[in-house]
Amino acid sequence: MKPSNQSNAEDRAVSPVIGVILMVAITVILAAVIGTFVLGLGDQLGDTAPQASFTIDGDNGTDLNITKTGGQSIETSDLTLSVDGERADNPIGSGPWQTGQQKGADLSNISTSNGESVVRIIHDPSGNAIYEQTYEFD
């Protein structure tokens, strides 16, 4: 007589096959999710804006004096100045901008009026504003 707790040989092979298929499917899904995450981060690394801090020292109506007070060195050709959303045509000085250096920004093509305006320094390669301050123009 055959014991009742033993199952048929055909029934026993189904469970391991299903288990292997599920394990392979989970591995493939995890690899796809992790690969997408890693590749997505790799694309964003080149587009990050540099970290820096600035102060505005003064203006004479057409020029704005900006001092870099901290952060990494930045190539000024990568920067654009904007006042109330209107971009300046002329670059902020030339060459690399080190901490402690002052640069003059030409605002001759921007219509600045007396009163408060939002001044932004925009890092063009990333499209991010690395500095933003409300400034009182005289």
C-alpha positions as CSV (number, residue, x, y, z in Angstrom):
1,M,0.0,0.0,0.0
2,K,1.2,3.4,-0.9
3,P,1.4,6.1,1.8
4,S,-1.1,9.0,1.3
5,N,1.3,11.8,2.0
6,Q,3.4,11.1,-1.0
7,S,2.4,12.8,-4.2
8,N,2.6,11.8,-7.8
9,A,6.0,12.3,-9.6
10,E,4.3,14.6,-12.2
11,D,3.0,16.9,-9.5
12,R,6.3,17.4,-7.8
13,A,8.1,18.9,-10.9
14,V,5.6,21.8,-11.3
15,S,6.6,23.7,-8.2
16,P,10.3,24.0,-8.9
17,V,9.7,25.0,-12.5
18,I,7.3,27.8,-11.5
19,G,9.7,28.9,-8.8
20,V,12.6,29.2,-11.2
21,I,10.5,31.1,-13.7
22,L,9.4,33.6,-11.0
23,M,13.0,34.1,-9.8
24,V,14.2,34.8,-13.3
25,A,11.4,37.3,-13.9
26,I,12.1,39.1,-10.6
27,T,15.8,39.3,-11.5
28,V,15.1,40.7,-15.0
29,I,12.7,43.3,-13.6
30,L,15.1,44.4,-10.9
31,A,17.9,44.7,-13.4
32,A,15.8,46.8,-15.6
33,V,14.7,49.1,-12.8
34,I,18.3,49.5,-11.4
35,G,19.7,50.0,-14.9
36,T,17.2,52.8,-15.7
37,F,17.9,54.5,-12.4
38,V,21.7,54.4,-12.9
39,L,21.5,55.5,-16.5
40,G,19.1,58.3,-15.5
41,L,21.6,59.6,-12.9
42,G,24.4,59.5,-15.4
43,D,22.6,61.8,-17.7
44,Q,22.0,64.4,-15.0
45,L,25.6,64.5,-13.7
46,G,26.8,66.7,-16.6
47,D,23.9,69.1,-16.3
48,T,24.4,70.2,-12.6
49,A,25.0,73.8,-11.9
50,P,28.1,74.9,-9.9
51,Q,27.7,75.9,-6.3
52,A,28.7,79.5,-5.6
53,S,27.6,82.6,-3.6
54,F,27.6,86.2,-4.7
55,T,26.9,89.7,-3.4
56,I,25.9,92.8,-5.4
57,D,28.1,95.8,-4.3
58,G,26.5,98.6,-6.3
59,D,25.2,99.9,-9.6
60,N,25.5,103.1,-11.6
61,G,22.5,102.6,-13.8
62,T,24.2,100.6,-16.6
63,D,26.8,98.5,-14.7
64,L,26.3,96.2,-11.8
65,N,29.2,95.2,-9.6
66,I,29.0,91.6,-8.4
67,T,31.5,89.9,-6.1
68,K,31.9,86.1,-5.9
69,T,32.0,85.3,-2.1
70,G,32.3,81.5,-2.2
71,G,32.1,78.3,-4.1
72,Q,33.9,76.7,-6.9
73,S,35.5,78.5,-9.8
74,I,33.1,79.3,-12.6
75,E,33.8,80.2,-16.3
76,T,32.1,83.5,-16.8
77,S,31.3,82.6,-20.5
78,D,28.8,80.0,-19.0
79,L,26.9,82.7,-17.1
80,T,24.2,85.1,-18.0
81,L,22.7,87.9,-15.9
82,S,19.0,88.5,-15.8
83,V,17.0,91.4,-14.2
84,D,13.3,90.8,-13.8
85,G,13.5,88.0,-16.4
86,E,15.2,90.2,-19.0
87,R,18.6,88.8,-20.0
88,A,21.7,91.0,-20.5
89,D,23.3,90.7,-23.9
90,N,26.9,91.2,-22.6
91,P,28.8,88.6,-20.6
92,I,29.8,89.0,-17.0
93,G,33.5,89.8,-17.4
94,S,35.8,87.2,-18.9
95,G,37.8,84.1,-17.9
96,P,37.3,82.0,-14.7
97,W,35.7,83.7,-11.8
98,Q,37.4,82.9,-8.5
99,T,36.2,83.6,-5.0
100,G,36.9,87.2,-3.9
101,Q,36.9,88.6,-7.5
102,Q,34.6,91.3,-8.5
103,K,33.1,91.5,-12.0
104,G,31.1,94.2,-13.7
105,A,27.9,93.3,-15.5
106,D,26.8,95.6,-18.4
107,L,23.0,96.3,-18.1
108,S,22.8,98.8,-21.0
109,N,20.3,96.6,-23.0
110,I,18.1,96.1,-19.9
111,S,15.5,98.6,-18.9
112,T,16.2,98.9,-15.1
113,S,14.0,101.3,-13.2
114,N,14.5,102.7,-9.8
115,G,13.1,100.3,-7.2
116,E,13.3,96.6,-6.5
117,S,14.2,94.1,-9.2
118,V,15.0,90.4,-9.1
119,V,18.6,89.8,-10.2
120,R,19.6,86.3,-11.3
121,I,22.9,84.8,-12.4
122,I,22.0,81.9,-14.7
123,H,24.3,79.0,-15.5
124,D,23.6,78.5,-19.2
125,P,24.8,74.8,-19.7
126,S,22.4,73.6,-17.0
127,G,19.7,76.3,-17.3
128,N,19.7,76.8,-13.5
129,A,19.8,80.1,-11.6
130,I,22.8,79.8,-9.3
131,Y,22.1,83.2,-7.7
132,E,18.8,85.1,-7.1
133,Q,18.3,88.2,-5.0
134,T,15.9,91.2,-4.9
135,Y,18.0,94.3,-5.4
136,E,17.1,97.9,-5.0
137,F,18.3,99.9,-8.0
138,D,18.9,103.6,-7.5
